[in-house]
Structure formats: C-alpha cells, structure tokens
Amino acid sequence: MRIGIVCPYSWDVPGGVQFHIRDLAQHLTGLGHEVSVLAPAEEGTPLPPYVVPAGRAVPVPYNGSVARLNFGFLSAARVRRWVHEGAFDVLHIHEPATPSLSLLACWAAQGPIVATFHTSNPRSRAMIAAYPILQPALEKISARIAVSEYARRTLVEHLGGDAVVIPNGVDVDFFAGAEPKAEWQGRDGENTIGFIGRIDEPRKGLPVLMRALPRILAERPGTRLLVAGRGDEEEAVAGLPGELRDRVEFLGMVSDEDKARLLRSVDLYIAPNTGGESFGIILVEAMSAGAPVLASDLDAFAQVLDGGEAGELYANEDADGLAATAVRLLSAPEWRAELRGRGSRHVRRFDWSTVGADILAVYETVADGAASVAPDERTGLRARLGLARD
C-alpha cells in the first residue's frame, strides 16, 4: 500500500506527534508498505529517507505550548505537488484542524483521507471560531482517529462527527530491553527519580516537582532528581534552597537510546504535567522500561494508567501530595516492584503490533470500502468507523 502521512509540526523540534508519526512510518515500512511523510523542517535537518521536507516552520503559541507550523502559498504548492506525485492509496493527516501542512493537504487531496486528532482542549474558542473555514476540508475526511477519549471529546464538541479511539503506539521491547546506566541508578541505598520534558514549558510540570523536592529530600535525603530536556537550567532550580540544588542533575536533550536507559535506571518516574495532554506517551514509555510511574491525575494520564492500577496518581498541581506519594513509594521497594509488574503487563496494549494493526484496518476500510473488506478479528473496529463521515 502507498501511504502518505502529513506531520503538521516541525520535524526538527521533538514532540509527541512527531514521534508518533516517525514510529508509525517505521512500523509500516517494516511491514513492506511504501510510506512518505511530509513535514516542516529547517534546512540542513538530518531526515530519514521517508521524510520529504516542506520548508521551515514558524513558532505559534497554541494549547499552552508553542507549535512550529508551516503555512502559505509556497507551502500549499509543495503540498499539492507531493500529493499529486505520491499517488497514495491512503493519505493520513495528523491534526487536520491545525493551520499547517495538514489543513493544506486536506484541501489538496482527492482520494481516501484518514485523520488523527491528538489535541485535548475542551475550551478552544479558536477552534470553534475557525470551524466555518475548516468545515469544507474536514468533510473530505473518510475516517477519523482520536488518540484518546479526551481527544475524541474535543473533536466531537468543537468540530462535530466522531472518531474511533486508537492510542499512540510504543515499541515496548525497545524500552524493555534497554541497559540501565550505572550513574543514573541509585547508589548505596539512595534513590533516583526521573523527569523528561521541556524544562521551560510550565504545563510539563517541572515547577510543581521542584516545589515538592524539598519535602522529598527531607524524608529521603539521598534522592537525586535526573532531568532530561531542553530549557533554562538555572531558572528551573531558582526556587530551590542553594544546598539542595546539587541534588538535581540536568542531562540536556537525550537520544532515544539514552531516554530508554534513563527510564530503565530510575527508581521512580514522575510526570507532573498540569494540563493540555490528550494521551501521555512518556507514561507508556516509562512503563515499557519497567519504571514505576507517579503522575498527576489528568484525565488522559488516568486513562493511560488504567485508573491508577498501573501507576500512582496524585491531585494535579498539588506539590505536597506529589511529595507525600513519592516518599511513600521510595520507602517501599516492594510496592514499586508491584507497580513495575502491573505497568509491564498493562503496556502491551500500546505496542505497535496492536496499534499498527488497528491503524492498518482503518486504512484498508477507507481504501477498499467498508463493504468490500473481508471480516476479520477487527470487525468491531471497522464497524465503528461508520461513525466517520464518508
């Protein structure tokens, strides 16, 4: 099958949507499909062979973050050329309501379109206001996917229609098989806790964790916090007492391999995000690596963690609650081991072997027509796709 995938966000700036598209493209290529990904990218950015650059993106504040988007007449011409030359059996567009390549591709495409919605934003006035402009493009979509129930709810409330929920995928074995790194592990009975995310993006929650850290260190003085991600390191620790700052180690941006090794090494992974999350891929990666997880009780996080069965939850933005739960977990190795086992069992439902098969079922449905696709074990999924507009 010839599959075109459109990424709305700049390829050279790491993010959950980009990682999802990258891993999906690699999974599909491994199955023998021809895949081309169109994405914004700065000139000179190293790109996989399946990525076609569509020019540089510009930063735009969106949903509590900064999205790097690509739009305009030149971009539209590039999109039309890519769509025409690709002659795709299926065009898979991510975030079609975003004013970037995805919306341009919706306008340019003529064949079957699958759209994946990642955003969870129940108060998006901008999306409501933009609906009259978006409607002609959205009506061309054959089938809709939402990465979580909360992304589906945003779609239903703001744009109408419905979607089948297929979560983000993870290569579980890649994380499970990573080698721990000695310097990132606890030493002499001490513990390490981990955080991965953009340091200077408040909704990722590092300030909440920093407020909790003095209490954690008061109860567990040997604990070290390992922080991976880009941002102003001095600003991040500015609120900590000077004598505690050496308990925080900044690792900067890490490779995928080192991310997996970090998650394999820590005694506890903490996700203190405060909002704007529709899924929580880092939680899935942490569980895949066998790290016990402590996360804020965002709806999307609670769903990923099976309501608290596969990881611990604390009240969002409650630094005292975070600290108390972290101390309890760090003091109870047997409970961490129990969480590790639950997470490792639960996470298999997010492996690409399952997620990829469900996405391919959607592709087959829109490419061949639901009536002509032979029934199989995913009949229920295909039947639910009848909710999407033709």
C-alpha positions as CSV (number, residue, x, y, z in Angstrom):
1,M,0.0,0.0,0.0
2,R,1.2,3.5,-0.8
3,I,0.7,5.6,2.3
4,G,1.2,9.4,2.6
5,I,1.5,10.8,6.1
6,V,1.3,14.5,6.9
7,C,3.0,15.9,10.0
8,P,1.8,19.5,10.9
9,Y,4.7,20.3,13.3
10,S,8.4,20.9,12.6
11,W,10.3,17.6,12.4
12,D,13.5,19.1,13.9
13,V,11.7,20.0,17.2
14,P,10.9,16.9,19.2
15,G,7.3,16.3,20.2
16,G,4.8,13.6,20.8
17,V,3.1,13.9,17.4
18,Q,6.4,13.8,15.5
19,F,7.5,10.8,17.5
20,H,4.2,9.0,16.8
21,I,4.4,9.7,13.1
22,R,8.1,8.6,13.0
23,D,7.4,5.3,14.7
24,L,4.2,4.7,12.6
25,A,6.2,5.3,9.4
26,Q,8.9,2.9,10.5
27,H,6.4,0.3,11.6
28,L,4.5,0.4,8.3
29,T,7.8,0.4,6.3
30,G,8.9,-2.7,8.2
31,L,5.7,-4.4,7.1
32,G,6.5,-3.7,3.4
33,H,4.4,-0.6,2.7
34,E,5.6,2.4,0.8
35,V,5.5,5.4,3.1
36,S,6.2,9.1,2.5
37,V,6.0,11.7,5.3
38,L,5.6,15.4,4.5
39,A,6.8,17.6,7.4
40,P,8.1,21.1,8.0
41,A,11.9,21.1,8.6
42,E,14.7,23.6,8.9
43,E,17.2,23.5,6.0
44,G,20.0,21.1,6.8
45,T,18.0,19.0,9.3
46,P,19.0,15.3,9.1
47,L,15.9,13.5,7.9
48,P,15.0,9.8,7.5
49,P,14.7,8.7,3.8
50,Y,10.9,8.6,4.0
51,V,10.6,12.3,5.1
52,V,10.0,15.0,2.5
53,P,10.8,18.5,3.9
54,A,8.2,21.2,3.2
55,G,10.3,24.2,4.4
56,R,10.9,25.9,7.7
57,A,8.2,26.4,10.2
58,V,7.3,29.4,12.4
59,P,6.6,29.2,16.1
60,V,2.9,29.9,17.1
61,P,1.6,29.8,20.7
62,Y,-1.0,27.0,20.9
63,N,-2.7,25.0,23.7
64,G,-0.3,26.1,26.4
65,S,2.7,25.3,24.2
66,V,4.5,26.6,21.1
67,A,3.7,24.8,17.9
68,R,6.0,25.2,14.9
69,L,3.8,25.4,11.8
70,N,4.2,25.7,8.1
71,F,1.6,27.6,6.0
72,G,1.3,29.9,3.0
73,F,1.3,29.9,-0.8
74,L,4.7,28.2,-1.2
75,S,3.8,25.5,1.3
76,A,0.4,24.9,-0.5
77,A,2.3,24.4,-3.8
78,R,4.6,21.9,-2.2
79,V,1.7,20.0,-0.6
80,R,-0.1,19.8,-4.0
81,R,3.0,18.5,-5.7
82,W,3.7,15.9,-3.0
83,V,0.1,14.7,-3.1
84,H,0.0,14.5,-6.9
85,E,3.3,12.8,-7.3
86,G,2.7,10.4,-4.4
87,A,-0.5,8.8,-5.9
88,F,-1.2,7.5,-2.4
89,D,-3.7,4.7,-1.7
90,V,-4.4,6.5,1.6
91,L,-3.5,9.9,2.9
92,H,-3.1,10.0,6.7
93,I,-3.3,13.6,8.0
94,H,-2.4,14.4,11.7
95,E,-4.2,17.3,13.4
96,P,-6.2,18.4,10.3
97,A,-7.6,21.4,12.1
98,T,-4.1,22.9,12.6
99,P,-3.3,25.8,10.3
100,S,-0.3,24.0,8.8
101,L,0.5,21.3,6.2
102,S,-2.3,19.1,7.5
103,L,-5.0,21.6,6.6
104,L,-3.3,22.3,3.2
105,A,-3.2,18.6,2.5
106,C,-6.9,18.2,3.3
107,W,-7.7,21.0,0.7
108,A,-5.4,19.4,-1.9
109,A,-6.3,15.7,-1.5
110,Q,-8.8,13.9,-3.7
111,G,-8.5,10.3,-2.5
112,P,-9.2,8.5,0.8
113,I,-8.2,10.5,3.8
114,V,-7.7,9.3,7.4
115,A,-7.2,11.9,10.0
116,T,-5.8,11.5,13.5
117,F,-6.7,14.1,16.2
118,H,-4.2,14.4,19.1
119,T,-5.4,17.6,20.8
120,S,-7.3,17.7,24.1
121,N,-8.5,21.2,24.7
122,P,-12.1,21.5,26.0
123,R,-12.1,25.3,25.9
124,S,-10.8,26.0,22.4
125,R,-12.6,29.2,21.3
126,A,-10.2,29.4,18.4
127,M,-11.3,26.0,17.1
128,I,-15.0,27.0,17.4
129,A,-14.4,30.3,15.6
130,A,-12.4,28.6,12.8
131,Y,-15.0,25.9,12.1
132,P,-16.6,27.6,9.1
133,I,-13.2,27.7,7.5
134,L,-12.3,24.2,8.4
135,Q,-15.6,22.5,7.5
136,P,-15.0,22.1,3.7
137,A,-11.7,20.4,4.4
138,L,-13.0,18.2,7.3
139,E,-15.9,17.0,5.2
140,K,-13.4,15.3,2.9
141,I,-12.1,13.0,5.7
142,S,-13.2,9.4,5.3
143,A,-12.3,8.1,8.7
144,R,-11.2,9.8,12.0
145,I,-9.0,8.5,14.7
146,A,-8.5,10.1,18.2
147,V,-5.5,9.1,20.3
148,S,-7.6,9.1,23.5
149,E,-11.2,9.5,24.7
150,Y,-10.3,13.1,25.6
151,A,-9.0,13.9,22.1
152,R,-12.2,12.4,20.8
153,R,-14.3,14.6,23.1
154,T,-12.5,17.7,21.8
155,L,-13.3,16.7,18.3
156,V,-17.0,16.0,19.0
157,E,-17.6,19.2,21.0
158,H,-15.8,21.6,18.6
159,L,-15.9,20.0,15.1
160,G,-18.8,17.5,15.1
161,G,-18.6,14.0,13.8
162,D,-17.0,11.2,15.8
163,A,-13.8,9.1,15.8
164,V,-12.5,5.6,16.7
165,V,-10.0,5.7,19.6
166,I,-6.7,4.2,18.8
167,P,-3.9,5.2,21.2
168,N,-0.4,6.3,20.4
169,G,2.0,3.4,19.9
170,V,5.3,2.5,21.5
171,D,8.0,-0.1,20.7
172,V,7.7,-1.8,24.1
173,D,10.6,-4.2,23.6
174,F,12.9,-1.3,22.7
175,F,12.4,0.2,26.1
176,A,12.2,-3.1,28.0
177,G,15.5,-4.2,26.5
178,A,17.5,-1.1,27.3
179,E,20.5,-1.4,29.5
180,P,20.4,0.6,32.8
181,K,23.2,3.2,33.2
182,A,25.1,2.9,36.5
183,E,25.5,6.6,37.0
184,W,21.7,7.1,36.7
185,Q,20.9,4.4,39.2
186,G,20.6,4.8,43.0
187,R,23.9,4.4,44.8
188,D,24.4,2.9,48.3
189,G,20.7,2.7,49.1
190,E,20.0,6.1,47.6
191,N,17.2,6.6,45.0
192,T,16.9,8.3,41.7
193,I,13.7,9.9,40.3
194,G,13.4,11.0,36.7
195,F,11.6,13.7,34.7
196,I,11.7,14.0,30.9
197,G,10.2,17.1,29.2
198,R,10.7,20.7,28.1
199,I,12.1,22.5,31.2
200,D,10.7,25.9,30.3
201,E,7.2,24.8,29.3
202,P,5.1,25.2,32.5
203,R,2.4,22.7,31.6
204,K,5.1,19.9,31.6
205,G,5.0,20.5,35.4
206,L,8.7,20.7,36.4
207,P,7.9,23.7,38.7
208,V,5.4,21.5,40.6
209,L,8.1,18.9,41.0
210,M,10.6,21.5,42.2
211,R,8.2,22.7,44.8
212,A,7.8,19.1,46.0
213,L,11.5,18.3,46.0
214,P,12.5,19.9,49.4
215,R,10.0,17.7,51.2
216,I,11.1,14.6,49.3
217,L,14.7,15.3,50.2
218,A,13.8,16.0,53.9
219,E,12.4,12.5,54.1
220,R,14.7,10.8,51.6
221,P,17.9,12.9,51.7
222,G,19.9,10.6,49.4
223,T,17.5,11.1,46.5
224,R,18.6,12.6,43.2
225,L,16.4,14.1,40.5
226,L,17.5,13.5,36.9
227,V,16.0,16.0,34.4
228,A,16.2,15.4,30.7
229,G,15.0,18.1,28.3
230,R,15.8,21.5,26.9
231,G,15.4,24.8,28.7
232,D,17.0,27.2,31.2
233,E,18.5,25.0,33.9
234,E,19.4,27.9,36.3
235,E,15.8,29.2,36.2
236,A,14.5,25.7,36.9
237,V,16.3,25.5,40.2
238,A,16.0,29.2,41.2
239,G,13.3,28.4,43.7
240,L,15.3,25.6,45.5
241,P,17.4,26.3,48.5
242,G,21.0,26.5,47.5
243,E,22.1,23.5,49.5
244,L,19.6,21.3,47.6
245,R,20.5,22.3,44.1
246,D,23.2,19.7,43.7
247,R,20.5,17.0,44.1
248,V,19.2,17.9,40.7
249,E,21.2,16.7,37.6
250,F,20.4,18.2,34.2
251,L,21.1,15.8,31.3
252,G,20.0,18.1,28.5
253,M,18.5,16.6,25.4
254,V,19.0,12.8,25.3
255,S,18.8,10.4,22.4
256,D,16.1,7.8,22.2
257,E,18.6,5.2,23.4
258,D,19.5,7.2,26.4
259,K,15.9,8.0,27.2
260,A,15.2,4.3,27.3
261,R,18.3,3.8,29.5
262,L,17.2,6.6,31.8
263,L,13.8,5.1,32.3
264,R,15.3,1.7,32.9
265,S,17.6,3.2,35.6
266,V,15.4,5.3,37.8
267,D,13.6,4.1,40.9
268,L,10.6,6.3,40.1
269,Y,9.4,8.2,37.1
270,I,7.4,11.4,37.9
271,A,5.0,13.0,35.3
272,P,3.9,16.3,37.0
273,N,2.2,17.7,33.9
274,T,-0.5,20.3,34.6
275,G,-2.7,20.2,31.5
276,G,-3.1,20.2,27.8
277,E,-2.3,16.4,27.5
278,S,-4.5,14.2,25.3
279,F,-2.6,11.0,25.9
280,G,0.7,10.6,27.8
281,I,3.2,8.8,25.7
282,I,6.0,9.2,28.2
283,L,4.0,7.2,30.7
284,V,3.8,4.3,28.2
285,E,7.5,4.6,27.6
286,A,8.2,4.5,31.3
287,M,6.0,1.5,31.9
288,S,7.6,-0.2,28.9
289,A,11.0,0.3,30.5
290,G,9.8,-1.0,33.9
291,A,9.9,2.3,35.7
292,P,7.2,2.7,38.4
293,V,5.2,5.8,37.5
294,L,3.8,8.6,39.6
295,A,1.7,11.1,37.6
296,S,-0.7,14.0,38.1
297,D,-4.4,12.9,37.8
298,L,-5.1,14.4,34.4
299,D,-7.9,12.6,32.7
300,A,-5.7,11.4,29.9
301,F,-3.0,10.2,32.4
302,A,-5.5,8.4,34.5
303,Q,-6.8,6.6,31.4
304,V,-3.3,5.5,30.3
305,L,-2.5,4.3,33.8
306,D,-5.8,2.3,34.0
307,G,-7.3,4.5,36.6
308,G,-4.3,4.2,38.9
309,E,-3.9,0.4,38.6
310,A,-0.7,0.6,36.5
311,G,0.8,3.7,38.2
312,E,0.2,6.0,41.1
313,L,-1.8,9.3,40.7
314,Y,-1.8,12.5,42.8
315,A,-4.0,15.6,42.6
316,N,-2.9,17.8,39.8
317,E,-0.7,20.7,40.9
318,D,-0.6,19.5,44.5
319,A,3.1,19.6,45.3
320,D,2.5,18.3,48.8
321,G,0.5,15.4,47.5
322,L,3.2,14.7,45.0
323,A,5.9,14.7,47.7
324,A,4.0,12.5,50.1
325,T,3.3,9.9,47.4
326,A,6.8,10.0,46.1
327,V,8.2,9.5,49.6
328,R,5.8,6.6,50.2
329,L,6.9,4.9,47.0
330,L,10.6,5.5,47.5
331,S,10.3,4.0,51.0
332,A,8.5,0.8,49.8
333,P,10.6,-1.2,47.2
334,E,8.1,-4.0,47.3
335,W,5.3,-1.6,46.2
336,R,7.4,-0.2,43.5
337,A,8.1,-3.8,42.3
338,E,4.3,-4.4,42.2
339,L,3.7,-1.3,40.2
340,R,6.5,-2.2,37.9
341,G,4.9,-5.6,37.2
342,R,1.4,-4.1,36.7
343,G,2.8,-1.5,34.3
344,S,4.7,-4.0,32.3
345,R,1.6,-6.1,31.8
346,H,-0.7,-3.2,31.0
347,V,1.6,-1.5,28.5
348,R,1.4,-4.3,26.0
349,R,-1.9,-2.9,24.6
350,F,0.1,0.1,23.4
351,D,2.7,-1.9,21.5
352,W,2.9,-1.2,17.7
353,S,2.0,-4.8,17.0
354,T,-1.5,-3.9,18.3
355,V,-1.8,-0.2,17.5
356,G,-0.3,-0.6,14.0
357,A,-2.8,-3.4,13.1
358,D,-5.7,-1.2,14.1
359,I,-4.5,1.7,12.1
360,L,-4.0,-0.5,9.1
361,A,-7.6,-1.7,9.5
362,V,-8.7,1.9,9.1
363,Y,-6.5,2.3,6.0
364,E,-8.0,-0.8,4.4
365,T,-11.5,0.3,5.2
366,V,-11.2,3.7,3.5
367,A,-9.1,2.4,0.6
368,D,-11.3,-0.5,-0.3
369,G,-14.7,0.5,1.0
370,A,-16.1,-1.0,4.2
371,A,-18.5,-3.3,2.2
372,S,-15.7,-4.9,0.3
373,V,-13.3,-5.6,3.2
374,A,-13.5,-9.2,4.4
375,P,-14.5,-9.6,8.0
376,D,-11.6,-10.4,10.5
377,E,-10.8,-10.0,14.1
378,R,-11.1,-6.2,13.8
379,T,-14.7,-6.3,12.6
380,G,-15.8,-4.3,15.6
381,L,-13.3,-1.6,14.9
382,R,-14.3,-1.3,11.3
383,A,-18.0,-1.2,12.1
384,R,-17.3,1.7,14.5
385,L,-15.7,3.6,11.7
386,G,-19.2,4.1,10.2
387,L,-19.4,7.0,12.6
388,A,-16.9,8.9,10.5
389,R,-18.1,10.8,7.5
390,D,-17.7,9.5,4.0
